[in-house]
Amino acid sequence: MSENENVGELHGCIVCAKLFNILAVYTPDGRLVDCTVTSFGGHIVPDERQPLVVCDTHTAGEIESAYKRWRSTKGKESDHEREEE
């Protein structure tokens, strides 16, 4: 039985790209279990696929717009990856 892995990571704000330290927990097969921002001034945007972070100073509208933009680019990458297979 393998244990979950705690990983320190560096992620940019999805709105402005300011960098934050994150502590993420992954299952042995690589799925995200949970994460938290360990730097001052940021918080996690809930997403079950990967850690996402935003600055505390951004408005809800800015965050929602950036998250939709992020999701749309991830969907296109997934489609492109499927085409290559």
Secondary structure, DSSP 8 states (H G I E B T S, - for coil): ----EEEEEEEEBTTT--EEEEEEEE-TTS-EEEEEE-STTEEE---SSS--EEETTS-HHHHHHHHHHHHHHHHHHHHHHHHH-
